[in-house]
């Protein structure tokens, strides 16, 4: 069973930066694309950015130019570098496969951006 451990969240002022990490176990990490998802209070979970097994990346329009997704197969880890954070980026951030079918979700890491 695939398990995810997300980390790196925190409280930051608008305009600040955070780097999230997600380490996966129970899978052959290099064979899959991975995505970062966020769930804001009262909203559905949405895709923020994804990276394919070949390293191609996709970002949601709301984060283009600010967020960068990367991966390190040797460490079974996918990263999300978040710059110029905005209050609307607040939420829980999770990683999972880049597209359905998804595996069990981890606990996520909380990001709070103050104005």
Secondary structure, 3 states (H helix, E strand, C coil): CCEEEEECCEEEECCCCEEEEEEEECCCHHHCCEEEEEECCCCCCEEEEEECCCCCEEECHHHCCCEEEEEEHHHCEEEEEECCCCHHHCEEEEEEECCCCCCCCCCCEEEEEEC
